Amino acid sequence: VKAMSRDHQMCHRDFNPDCPGCNAKARNKRRYKGSFDRAHPKHDNEVTLDQVGLTDVVGTMGIGNYKYAVVLCKLKEDWWAFTPLKTLAAEEADLAFRQFCRGWTEDFSAVLVYCDAHTSLVNVCNKHSILRRPPPPGRPQANAVLERKTGVAFCGLRAMLVTGCLPNCFWPFVGRAFALNTCIKTGSYEAMFGTPEFQTFIPGELVFFKPAPTILTQAKTDS
């Protein structure tokens, strides 16, 4: 099996057929590359918001009792974030939105938000007097960024959970790390805030297995 470099494991951006993480995320979908021009001035202050449910079929929640997440993206720089949510209440969505916008604007009224008609997202826009545009339903060509970014987040979660040997309940941590690592690798973080002055990590890096309390004896070959 071809060795996986640390650089590759940062966000699994380039597909490696020998990487179990890449194979976990490889659910091919139809893409609409070039459906819009990111550099156009009209996208300067445009942001997408999309809430998603993350509990699995048996109701397992993420560590911290997180059930949902919101994916936010600033279109021009492709700077995006993945924020876990415990509820779909407007208060949590509003906090995530304000934290995302912090650092590049204080005037929320200048932001144009693309989102669906979920009550909490509508309330966030109304609270800050933000112009909101719903993406056209059933038209992937028109809302490619909104839907694709959520798909990227899901694929990244699968890849990093598999390669980090982590159970699914770790998705709140892995989702944040994947979004940040991806933005650093693509250059969108640098375009927004300059060169990062902190160390990056891969989920599961330098983590050693801790035996469960029910395991009373360890084999000689155990870690």
N, C-alpha and C positions, 0 to 999 in steps of 0.2 A: 504494500500500500504506500502510495506517495506521501511523504511527510508533509504535514500541514504547518506552515510557518505561523508565527505569532501575528505577523502582518495580515495574513489571510483571515485568521480567526477574529480579528478586530470587528468585522461586520459581514464576512462571507460574501463580499460584493461580487467577486469574480467566481463563477461556478467552477468547482473542482470535483470531477466525477468520483474521485477517491475519498472525498470528505463526507463523513456521515451527516454532518450538519447541513451541507449543501443539498444532499439527497433528501433530507427531511423537509426542506423548504421548497423543493422543486415541484411545485404544483403549477404547471404551465397554464398561463392565462393569456387570452388575446390582448395585445398591447396596441396602443394608439400613439406611437412615438411621433413627435412633431405636431401634436394637435393644437399647440399654442406656443407663442414665443415668450419665454420667461423674461427676456431682457427688455420687453416693451415697457415704456414708462407707466402705462396704466396699471401694471402689476406691482408698483412700488410699495403700496401699503395694503395689499390684499392678503388675507389670511383665511385658511380653511379650518373648519372645526368638524370633527366627526366622533361621536360617542359610540362605543362598542361594548358588548357584553363578553366577559372572559370566563365565566364559570362554565365548567364542562357539563356533560350530560348527567353526572352523578352529583352535581352541586358543589364540587370542590372549589373553595375560594383561594385567592392568593394570600400569601403571608401578610398579616395586617388586616384581614377581613375585607380585602378588596375584591369587588365583583365586576367592576367596569373599568374602562379607561377612555381617555379622550386623546385623540391624535390631532395635534395642531401643526400647521405648516405655513410659513411665510413664503409666498410663491416666488418672488424675485430671486432670492438667494437660495431657495430650497432648504432653508433652515427649518427643522421640525423637531417636535418633542412628543414623547409618549408619557402621559401622566395617569397613574392609577387613581381610580375613584371608588369610594365605598358605596356611594349612592348616585342616583341621577339627579339629585337636587341641584338647583341653580347656584347655591352657595359654593359648592365644590367646583363646579364648572367655571364660575366667575373667578375663583382663586387661581385655578389653573391658567385661565386666560390672562389674568393680570401678571402672573409670574412669567408667562411666556413672552409677553410684550415688554416686560421690564428690560431696560438696557438699550432699546432702540426707539422707543416712543413713549411720551407721557400724555400725548393727545389721542386718546382712544377714539374720539369722534372722527378722526381722519382715517381710521381703519375701515376697510370694506371686508365684510365677513361672508364667506360662502359656507352655508350649513343647511341641514334639513330643518324641518319644522318642529323639532322636539322642543317641548315647553321650556326646559332649562336653558337651552341655547338661545331661544328667542328672548327669554328674560335677561340673559347676559347682554345681548345686543341692545335691548330697550333700556337697561340700566345705565349704559354708557353712551346712549344716543348714537349707536353705531348703525350705519347703513348695512342691511342684510339682504343677501340675494340667495334664494334657494337654488341648488343645482337642478337642472331639468331632469325629472325622473325618467329612467329607462334609456338615457342617452350617455353611454360611456365616453363618447367623443367629447362631450361638453363638460363632464365632471371627472375627467381622467385623473387629475391630481388628487382630488378628494378620495376617490375610491382606491386608487393605486397606492397611495401612501398608507392606508390602512392595511392593504394586502402586503406591502413591504414590511410593516410592523409585525404582522402575524408570521410571515416567513422567517423574519429575523429571530422571533421568539423560538420557533421550532429549531432553527439551526443552533442557536446558542444553548438552549436547554439540552439538546442532544450532545453537543461537543463538550459542554461543561458537566455532563453526567448529573444533571440536577432534576429533581421532580418538578412536575408542572406548577406546584404551588409557589415556585420562585419567580413566576412571570412578572410581578411588580418590579423586582430589582433588575431582571434581565431586560425588560422592555425599556427602561430608562437608559441602561448602559448601551443597548444596541442603537438607540436613536442618537445618543451623543457620539458614539464611535463612528457611526455612519456619517454624521455631519462633519466630523474631523477628517475622515478619509476623503470625502468629496470636496472639501474646501469651503463648505458653506459656513462652518463655524468661524473660519478665518475671515471670510467676507463680512461677517456680522460683528465680530468682536476682536479680530486680530489673532496673532499666533497664540495658541493655547499654552499657558504656563503651568500646566499641571500634568501629572503622570496618568496615563490611561491604563485600564485593566480590562481583561477579558473575564466575563462571568465564569467562575470556577477556578480561575488562575490562583495557584499557590494554596488551594484548599485541599486539605487531607481528610480522608474518610474517618468519621468518628463512629465507633460501634454503637448500636442501639442498646439501651439498658437491658433488653431481654437477652442480649448475647453475653453469656457469662464467661465463656472461654473463647480465645482466639486461636486460630491455626497459626503455625509457625510462619506460614507464607503470607499471612494477612498484613496489610499496611499498618 
